[in-house]
């Protein structure tokens, strides 16, 4: 997501290091005369071109993560499971993403950006193949866990890679907003495009469960070829430095970080609910069988989150959080109204407003979490923040599906909307009050 802290290409763990010649290029006093010239490295694309290669790859892998949104009823019919199992299968991606964020997200500072993005795409391709060749519930869950691992690796590295590539291509434009804007568009835009593409495939192409996966398999394979042509931006020959502690907050920052994590979790809860159970809601309550409409609803939700961040993200942070705290509950209330008085247009408006509000709340959460992190531990602090946010994307959806066993969907939505709205408003209040000291935003 937008706001991931980036490091200068010649750093280790965020600490600037002096440039040193690599062993192959370092002159030596006893080097023999007439030594044959060094074999040139594989030809790479220019940094400016690689910037767009990475942006496209970022968007495609994120799209793959949300692509099953309109396909869940088809999976349920194939494997004979209901709403709770759908949310468990959806949440299994969250498990993989959390593991990648915590366990491997920091490795690009040591191994290199491309050396993490390439495995992310490879894992995504393996996940899509598993989903094609293992047509059972265990295969679906295994594929989704792998999907989450690839997504977590990409999300924790791609934004930094984009900043690095832009710095190398345009060193005279330090502080440019372009990398951050492109990262936001690729991240949330990819999440928005996935359901739309899969919904169109399910609506108009044969064998949708295989066809949709095949489309993303080919797209990720093409992206893999593009990233392999992109230059690396981390010099592994730099001297090693003491690795920073992974999670260190500034004094008095725990309360603010807790509020920031809650903002991320509440913001992602509605995104996870619509991504996992949106198809069931549209079919059972709004009597819409179009898989394309299911994909369109998710597209509008994630697209609105991206648009809100891009349009309003440069406002002062208190104003961003205040607007989010108003728009988010309004969208949730309209979701409940659209279920009590079934109207497709109102539902689409409601999910759009909910998405816009969640995008603003999430941006505020990222910025607040970064503001209370010790500079050398920002990457680790943000990794924990993302884990909390992704848990918010999975766990509430599972609880909602369990509530549907005992309550009507309209009643469950009212309870869901009430809890999320109150939690989001309270978290905004704590974040604004606790972030008064040192509440600078993360660098763009």
C-alpha positions in Angstrom: 0.0 0.0 0.0 0.9 3.6 -0.3 3.3 4.8 2.3 5.8 2.0 2.5 9.1 3.6 3.4 11.8 3.5 0.8 15.6 3.5 1.2 18.2 5.0 -0.9 19.7 2.4 -3.3 23.1 2.6 -1.6 21.9 1.8 2.0 21.7 -1.1 4.4 18.6 -1.2 6.6 18.0 2.5 5.9 21.5 3.6 7.0 23.5 5.4 4.3 26.7 3.7 3.5 29.8 5.0 1.7 30.3 3.9 -1.9 33.0 1.4 -2.3 34.3 -0.4 -5.4 33.3 -3.9 -5.9 35.9 -6.7 -5.8 35.8 -7.0 -9.6 36.4 -3.3 -10.2 38.8 -2.6 -7.4 42.4 -1.9 -8.8 45.2 -3.8 -7.2 48.9 -3.1 -7.3 49.9 -6.6 -8.5 47.2 -6.9 -11.3 48.9 -8.4 -14.3 49.3 -6.3 -17.4 47.0 -7.2 -20.2 44.3 -8.7 -18.1 41.4 -9.5 -20.4 38.4 -7.1 -20.0 35.7 -8.0 -17.6 32.7 -9.8 -19.2 29.9 -7.3 -19.3 26.8 -8.0 -17.2 23.6 -9.1 -18.9 22.0 -6.2 -20.9 19.3 -4.6 -18.9 16.6 -2.1 -19.7 17.1 1.5 -18.7 16.1 2.5 -15.2 13.2 4.6 -16.6 11.8 1.7 -18.6 12.3 -0.7 -15.7 10.3 1.6 -13.5 7.2 0.9 -15.7 8.0 -2.8 -15.9 7.9 -3.0 -12.1 4.7 -0.9 -11.9 2.9 -3.2 -14.3 4.1 -6.3 -12.5 3.0 -4.8 -9.2 -0.5 -4.1 -10.6 -0.8 -7.6 -12.1 0.1 -9.5 -9.0 -2.2 -7.4 -6.8 -5.0 -8.0 -9.4 -4.4 -11.8 -9.1 -5.0 -11.5 -5.3 -8.6 -10.1 -5.7 -9.5 -11.9 -8.9 -11.5 -14.7 -7.2 -14.1 -12.2 -5.9 -16.7 -12.9 -8.6 -15.7 -16.6 -8.8 -16.4 -17.7 -5.2 -20.0 -18.9 -6.0 -18.5 -21.1 -8.8 -15.9 -22.5 -6.4 -18.6 -23.1 -3.8 -20.8 -25.0 -6.3 -17.8 -27.0 -7.5 -16.5 -28.1 -4.1 -19.9 -27.9 -2.3 -19.1 -25.4 0.5 -20.9 -22.4 1.9 -20.2 -18.8 3.0 -18.1 -19.6 6.0 -15.7 -21.8 3.9 -15.6 -19.1 1.3 -14.3 -16.6 3.9 -11.8 -19.2 5.2 -10.5 -19.7 1.7 -10.3 -16.0 1.2 -8.6 -15.5 4.6 -6.0 -18.1 3.8 -4.4 -15.5 1.4 -4.1 -13.2 4.5 -2.1 -15.9 6.3 0.4 -16.2 3.4 0.7 -12.4 3.1 1.3 -12.0 6.8 4.0 -14.6 6.8 5.7 -12.9 3.9 5.5 -9.4 5.4 7.0 -10.6 8.8 9.4 -13.2 7.6 10.7 -12.0 4.2 9.6 -8.4 3.6 12.8 -6.9 4.8 15.1 -9.1 2.7 15.2 -6.7 -0.3 17.5 -4.4 1.6 20.1 -7.2 1.8 19.4 -9.4 -1.3 18.2 -6.7 -3.7 14.8 -5.5 -5.0 14.7 -7.6 -8.2 15.8 -10.7 -6.2 12.6 -10.4 -4.2 10.1 -9.3 -6.9 11.2 -12.2 -9.2 10.3 -14.8 -6.5 7.1 -13.0 -5.8 6.0 -13.4 -9.4 7.2 -17.0 -9.5 5.2 -17.8 -6.4 2.2 -16.1 -8.0 2.6 -18.3 -11.1 2.9 -21.4 -9.0 -0.3 -20.4 -7.1 -2.2 -20.0 -10.3 -1.0 -23.4 -11.6 -2.1 -25.0 -8.3 -5.5 -23.5 -8.6 -5.8 -24.9 -12.1 -4.5 -28.4 -11.6 -5.8 -29.1 -8.1 -9.6 -28.6 -8.4 -10.5 -29.4 -4.7 -10.9 -27.3 -1.6 -7.4 -28.2 -0.3 -5.9 -27.1 -3.6 -7.9 -23.8 -3.4 -6.6 -23.1 0.1 -3.0 -24.0 -0.9 -3.2 -21.8 -3.9 -4.6 -18.9 -1.9 -1.8 -19.2 0.7 0.8 -19.1 -2.1 -1.0 -16.2 -3.6 -0.7 -14.4 -0.3 3.0 -15.1 0.0 3.6 -13.7 -3.5 1.4 -10.7 -2.7 3.2 -10.0 0.6 6.7 -10.2 -1.1 5.6 -7.8 -3.9 3.8 -5.3 -1.7 6.7 -5.0 0.7 9.3 -4.5 -2.0 7.7 -3.0 -5.2 7.1 0.5 -3.8 10.7 0.8 -2.6 11.9 -0.6 -6.0 9.9 2.1 -7.8 11.5 4.8 -5.7 14.9 3.4 -6.3 14.5 3.1 -10.1 13.1 6.6 -10.3 16.0 8.0 -8.3 18.5 6.3 -10.7 16.6 7.5 -13.8 16.0 11.0 -12.6 18.6 11.9 -9.9 17.8 15.5 -10.4 14.2 15.1 -9.2 14.7 14.1 -5.6 11.4 14.2 -3.7 9.3 13.7 -6.8 5.7 12.5 -6.1 5.6 10.3 -9.2 6.9 7.1 -7.5 4.4 7.3 -4.7 1.5 8.1 -7.1 2.4 5.2 -9.4 2.8 2.8 -6.5 -0.7 3.8 -5.2 -2.2 3.4 -8.7 -0.5 0.0 -9.2 -1.4 -1.3 -5.8 -5.0 -0.3 -5.4 -5.6 -0.1 -9.1 -4.5 -3.7 -9.5 -6.7 -4.8 -6.6 -9.6 -3.0 -8.4 -8.8 -4.5 -11.8 -8.6 -8.2 -10.7 -12.3 -8.7 -10.0 -13.3 -6.8 -13.1 -11.1 -9.0 -15.4 -12.2 -12.2 -13.6 -15.9 -11.1 -13.7 -15.7 -10.5 -17.4 -14.1 -13.9 -18.0 -16.7 -15.6 -15.9 -19.5 -13.9 -17.6 -18.5 -14.3 -21.2 -15.8 -17.0 -21.5 -16.0 -20.8 -21.1 -14.6 -22.7 -18.2 -14.2 -19.5 -16.1 -12.3 -21.1 -13.2 -9.6 -22.2 -15.5 -9.8 -19.4 -18.0 -9.5 -16.7 -15.4 -6.4 -18.3 -13.8 -4.9 -18.9 -17.2 -5.2 -15.2 -18.0 -3.3 -14.2 -14.9 -0.8 -17.0 -15.3 0.2 -15.6 -18.8 0.1 -12.0 -17.5 2.5 -12.9 -14.6 4.8 -14.9 -16.9 5.1 -11.8 -19.1 5.7 -9.6 -16.1 8.4 -12.0 -15.0 10.2 -11.6 -18.3 10.0 -7.8 -18.0 11.3 -7.7 -14.4 14.3 -10.0 -15.4 15.3 -7.2 -17.8 15.0 -4.5 -15.1 18.2 -3.3 -13.4 18.9 -4.1 -9.7 19.2 -1.1 -7.4 20.9 -2.6 -4.3 24.6 -3.2 -4.3 25.3 -6.5 -2.5 29.0 -5.7 -2.5 28.5 -2.9 0.0 30.0 -3.6 3.5 27.6 -5.3 5.9 26.2 -3.2 8.7 24.6 -4.1 11.9 21.0 -5.0 11.2 18.6 -2.6 12.9 16.0 -3.9 15.4 12.9 -4.9 13.5 10.3 -3.2 15.7 11.2 -0.1 17.8 8.8 2.7 18.5 9.6 6.2 19.7 8.9 6.9 23.4 5.2 7.2 24.0 4.3 5.8 20.6 2.6 2.6 21.5 -0.8 4.1 21.8 -0.6 5.9 18.5 0.7 2.8 16.8 -2.2 0.8 18.3 -4.6 3.4 16.9 -2.9 3.2 13.5 -3.1 -0.6 13.4 -6.8 -0.4 14.3 -7.3 2.1 11.4 -5.7 -0.3 9.0 -7.8 -3.3 10.3 -11.1 -1.4 10.2 -10.4 0.0 6.8 -9.5 -3.4 5.3 -12.5 -5.1 7.0 -15.0 -3.8 4.5 -12.7 -4.5 1.6 -12.4 -8.1 2.7 -16.1 -8.5 3.3 -17.0 -7.4 -0.2 -14.2 -9.4 -1.8 -15.3 -12.6 -0.1 -19.0 -12.4 0.4 -20.0 -9.7 -2.1 -21.1 -12.3 -4.7 -23.4 -14.0 -2.1 -24.9 -10.7 -1.0 -25.6 -9.6 -4.6 -27.2 -13.0 -5.5 -29.2 -13.7 -2.3 -30.4 -10.2 -1.5 -30.1 -8.0 -4.6 -31.0 -10.9 -6.9 -28.2 -10.2 -9.3 -26.6 -13.2 -11.0 -24.2 -11.3 -13.2 -20.6 -12.2 -12.3 -19.5 -9.1 -14.1 -21.6 -6.9 -11.8 -19.9 -8.7 -8.8 -16.5 -7.8 -10.3 -17.7 -4.3 -11.0 -18.7 -3.7 -7.3 -15.3 -4.8 -6.1 -13.7 -2.7 -8.9 -15.6 0.4 -7.7 -14.7 -0.2 -4.1 -10.9 -0.6 -4.6 -10.9 2.0 -7.3 -12.5 4.5 -5.0 -9.9 3.8 -2.4 -7.2 4.6 -4.9 -8.9 7.7 -6.2 -9.5 9.1 -2.7 -5.8 8.6 -1.8 -4.6 10.2 -5.0 -7.0 13.2 -4.9 -7.1 13.9 -1.2 -3.8 12.4 -0.1 -1.9 15.7 -0.1 -4.3 17.3 2.4 -2.9 17.7 6.0 -3.1 14.3 7.7 -5.7 15.4 10.3 -8.1 16.5 7.5 -7.5 13.2 5.6 -8.4 11.2 8.7 -11.4 13.5 9.5 -12.8 13.1 5.9 -12.2 9.3 6.1 -14.0 9.1 9.5 -17.1 10.7 7.9 -17.2 9.0 4.5 -16.5 5.5 5.8 -19.5 5.3 8.1 -21.8 6.9 5.5 -20.8 4.2 3.0 -21.4 1.4 5.6 -24.8 2.8 6.5 -25.8 3.0 2.8 -24.7 -0.7 2.4 -27.2 -1.7 5.1 -29.9 0.5 3.6 -29.2 -1.1 0.1 -29.9 -4.5 1.7 -33.0 -3.5 3.5 -34.4 -1.8 0.4 -32.7 -3.8 -2.3 -31.4 -1.5 -5.0 -28.3 -2.3 -7.0 -27.4 1.3 -7.8 -27.5 2.2 -4.1 -25.3 -0.8 -3.3 -22.7 0.3 -5.9 -22.7 3.8 -4.5 -22.4 2.5 -1.0 -19.4 0.3 -1.7 -17.7 3.1 -3.6 -18.1 5.5 -0.6 -17.0 2.7 1.8 -13.9 2.2 -0.4 -13.1 5.9 -0.5 -13.3 6.2 3.2 -11.2 3.0 3.8 -8.6 4.3 1.5 -8.2 7.6 3.5 -8.3 5.8 6.8 -5.6 3.4 5.6 -3.4 6.2 4.4 -3.7 7.9 7.8 -2.9 4.6 9.5 0.3 4.1 7.4 1.4 7.7 8.1 0.7 7.5 11.8 2.5 4.2 12.2 5.6 5.5 10.4 5.6 8.7 12.4 6.1 6.9 15.7 8.7 4.4 14.4 12.4 4.9 15.1 13.9 5.8 11.7 16.1 2.6 11.5 13.1 0.4 12.3 10.4 2.0 10.0 10.4 -1.0 7.6 9.8 -3.4 10.5 7.2 -1.3 12.1 5.3 -0.9 8.9 5.5 -4.7 8.3 3.7 -5.2 11.6 1.2 -2.6 10.7 0.5 -4.4 7.4 0.0 -7.7 9.2 -2.6 -6.1 11.5 -4.3 -4.6 8.5 -4.4 -7.8 6.6 -5.8 -9.7 9.6 -8.5 -7.1 9.5 -9.2 -8.1 6.0 -9.7 -11.7 6.9 -11.0 -12.2 10.4 -14.1 -9.9 10.3 -15.2 -11.6 7.1 -15.1 -15.0 8.8 -17.0 -13.6 11.8 -19.6 -12.1 9.5 -20.2 -15.4 7.7 -20.7 -17.1 11.1 -23.2 -14.4 12.1 -25.2 -15.2 8.9 -26.0 -18.6 10.5 -28.0 -16.9 13.2 -29.1 -13.5 11.7 -30.5 -12.2 8.5 -27.9 -10.5 6.3 -29.5 -7.1 6.9 -29.2 -7.5 10.6 -25.6 -8.8 10.4 -24.7 -5.8 8.2 -26.1 -3.3 10.7 -24.0 -4.8 13.4 -21.0 -5.0 11.2 -21.4 -1.3 10.1 -21.9 -0.2 13.7 -18.8 -1.9 15.0 -16.6 -0.7 12.2 -17.9 2.8 12.2 -17.5 3.3 16.0 -14.1 1.6 15.9 -12.9 3.7 13.0 -14.0 7.0 14.6 -12.5 6.1 18.0 -9.2 5.1 16.3 -9.1 8.4 14.4 -9.6 10.3 17.6 -6.8 8.5 19.4 -4.5 8.8 16.3 -5.0 12.5 16.1 -4.6 13.1 19.8 -1.6 10.8 20.2 0.1 11.9 17.0 0.5 15.5 17.8 4.1 15.0 18.7 6.3 14.2 15.8 3.5 13.4 13.4 5.4 13.9 10.2 4.4 12.0 7.2 6.4 9.4 5.5 8.5 10.5 2.6 6.8 10.2 -0.8 
